[in-house]
Amino acid sequence: MPSPRLRPRALVAGLLAIGLVGLGGCVGLSRDSYSSEDRTGAVPVAFRPDAEPPVRLFIDDRERLAMFEAQVERGLQVGPDGRFDVLALSGGGANGAFTAGVMSGWTEAGTRPDFEVVTGVSTGALAAPFVFLGPDWDNELADAYIGGAADGLLRPQGLGAFFGSGIFQDAPLRQLVERYVDEAMLAAIAEEHRKGRTLLVATTDLDAQRGVSWDMGAIAAHGGPDAVKLFQDVLVASASVPGVFPPVLIESSNGGVVFREMHVDGGVTTPFLALPEDMWSYSDPSGHLRGARLHVVVNGKLSPSFGVTSDTPQTVLGRSVDVLLRGALISALAGNRAFAERNGVQFRYAAIPDDLDAPPLSFRTETMQRVYEAGRQGALSGDIWR
């Protein structure tokens, strides 16, 4: 059968589509130019550069190490349970449901500490504010993961993918964050911040090629719409896996120069936010760290799991994220464990059971419910801890 003749309008449309595909690798959002000197000392617009504590620091910044050493020398502030507890939540996409389950089971078991420091990376960043606010927020945390809202998180960009840097739209992720993160949540976080507790979230600054630690309590304490917007932006950025979701542009300024920094998933630079590599060899001369406890919740599995990978973008990305996360996790766990042993700190971690099917980019509610229940039951019995 002969091929039908193309009408001129159809022909033009077809050529335009081919042209768009060809341009896809080189077209993107325009960026303002700025220098590394501009970035040094810059702060998000509407925030003071001399704020104490700083709203953010590079993870590998010597100032961060100095602040840590000074705090240890002064002595650690303990909570009502008489212990200094740090909880670090890793990345892992949809497997953040594991953290929600662990927190619920921990609360039910009656053994959950009152954490003095809570940190989060990627999906762990999304969970961290709920965890920081305590057991009264367990239901909201569970709802965010297994209530159905996350089911439509992966909405393809369509032709928009040729002009941006993410396969999926960022609107569903931002809407999920905005659904829970409001002025009421920030007021509650600010109150805990003023008590001396700390909530940290990590992003990766692609322009600087460095990890950034954000003091979310300090942001919350600033108050007002600017604080809410920055708080939401940081959470969305920390969970924006490169190539999966578009990066987040955060407007900053330094000496009158205003520019937009590009931030993505904190997991690019650190699998969880506890002690960076330059602190692993630290020894506490005061002995104040002795008896402190470091807990890590790994939203993933540490052993490789064989499976024939489907040749689809979502599956290939998911498996790749899994492999990258696992290697970095094992190294970071070993380094933090060595620090803990050297300084008399109790160290333990929880990870998703190796026999559980838990793809990091499967946001189907039933899949996340299984992951949630594994965390809940493991924390309830105590068997989840290693």
KADA-V834774 format. One record per pair of residues at least 24 apart in sequence whose ideal C-beta (glycine too) atoms are under 6 Angstrom apart, sorted by the first residue. I is the first residue (numbers start at 1). J is the second residue. If there is no record, write none. Layout:
i/j
I/J
I/J
This chain:
i/j
20/162
24/162
27/163
32/259
32/260
34/259
38/254
38/257
39/208
41/254
42/252
42/254
44/230
44/252
45/251
45/253
46/226
53/215
53/218
55/215
55/218
55/219
56/212
56/214
57/213
58/210
58/212
59/211
59/213
59/276
60/276
72/284
72/288
73/286
75/288
76/288
77/196
79/114
79/116
80/114
81/113
81/114
83/293
84/116
84/292
85/113
85/115
85/116
85/293
86/117
86/294
87/115
87/118
87/295
88/119
88/272
88/273
88/274
88/296
89/120
89/124
89/127
89/128
89/297
90/121
90/124
90/271
90/272
90/298
90/299
91/121
91/122
91/123
91/124
91/267
92/123
92/299
92/300
92/360
93/123
93/360
93/361
94/360
94/362
94/363
94/368
95/299
95/300
95/358
95/360
95/371
96/123
96/127
96/145
96/299
97/145
97/146
97/368
97/371
97/372
98/299
98/352
98/371
98/375
99/127
99/297
99/299
100/141
100/142
100/145
100/372
101/372
101/375
101/376
102/297
102/350
102/375
102/379
103/131
103/138
104/138
104/376
105/376
105/379
105/380
106/379
107/135
107/138
108/380
109/380
116/197
117/198
118/199
119/200
119/273
120/201
121/202
121/266
121/267
121/272
121/273
122/238
122/239
122/265
122/266
122/267
123/239
123/299
125/201
125/235
125/238
126/235
126/239
132/199
133/188
145/368
146/368
146/369
146/372
148/365
149/176
150/363
151/363
151/365
153/363
164/246
165/246
166/245
166/246
167/244
167/313
168/244
168/245
170/245
170/246
173/236
174/236
177/232
177/235
177/236
181/231
181/232
183/228
186/220
186/227
189/217
189/220
190/220
190/221
193/217
193/221
200/273
201/234
201/238
202/266
202/270
202/273
203/237
203/238
203/263
203/266
204/264
204/266
204/268
204/269
205/261
205/263
206/262
206/264
207/261
207/262
211/269
211/270
237/263
238/266
240/264
240/265
241/265
244/317
271/328
271/329
271/332
272/296
274/336
275/336
275/339
280/335
280/338
280/339
283/342
284/343
289/343
289/345
290/344
292/345
293/346
294/340
294/345
294/347
296/349
297/350
298/329
298/349
298/351
300/325
300/352
301/352
301/354
302/351
303/354
314/361
318/359
318/360
318/361
321/360
322/360
348/385
349/386
350/384
350/385
